Amino acid sequence: MRQKTVPQTSASEKTIKDIRRATRKHYSAEDKIRIVLEGLRGEDSIAAICRREGIAESLYYSWSKGTVTLT
């Protein structure tokens, strides 16, 4: 019986995959709401909040559109 051959990944490919995995952060719903509410308070600029939290402004605005509805 023949064994399957599994392609070997190089050390550099593994390192790159680990870096990609580590750089993506997932935010809880509570964190998203806290950040959006902080922006709505207006004490700091959106850019300053995003820099402090380590997120892109586009991500902030997509969160704010999802959480705030105008009535």
Buried (B, 14 or more C-beta within 10 A) or exposed (E): EEEEEEEEEEEEEEEEEEEEEEEEEEBEEEBBEEBBEBBEEEEEEBEEBBEEBEBEBEBBBEBBEEBEEEE
